[in-house]
Amino acid sequence: MKKSKTYFYMILLIVSVFQFSCNSYKGKPFPGMPQEIPGKVQCEFYDLGGEGVAYHDADSVNNGSGKLNPVNGNPLHEFRITEGVDISYTKSNGTDDNPYNDVMPDMNMLYVGWTEPGEWLKYSVNVIEAGEYNIGLMYTCNGDGGIEVLARDSVSSGVMPVPSTHKDADSVAWRQWHHWNKADILGKIHLKEGMQIITLKTVRNGNMNYDYLEFRRSDK
């Protein structure tokens, strides 16, 4: 019985990949396989395809990799360095492991930062089971923000408020972008089964860092 189910899901995935490859979207999964839902969608693993296809960024410079984080052979300093999406990683010694976190992040964790309203990122995902999903986010936000998640370019979560992680008690100005929190339920979205594209849009304020989106079934 277990083997039959395994074969069924393998065939379903092959069919989904074939259908997925036949649509007009030109992006491809990074780093080669779609991310799975339910589960975490790592924000730095947006699709391959470049500006206007897999992402839109306000400028063509990666303000993290190669700029804030110098080119010195450290792969964390050079991750996707030639692309416009701004990527950095969590650092110790009081930067991201500071006492003003609501949730302590893992160190050396890649994330998308320098976000601005109007920017977006696309992700190839494989939804294992159709249903209603809660959307969570591991993030920082210097001032209240807002994001939207789209599935198949037509189903929307609506604009989801992202609560500020600003702490007046922290006198180190630049560290206001490094107060981490995890929101378990920012909003909900209904997802169909199979391969599809989801889009993460920065809608309000920007000034947010995104580690991962998390999708959990809300109807079970």
Helices and strands as residue ranges (DSSP letters): H 2-21, E 35-37, E 39-42, G 43-45, E 55-56, E 87-89, E 110-112, E 120-127, E 131-141, E 145-151, E 155-156, E 160-162, G 173-178, E 181-191, E 194-204, E 208-217
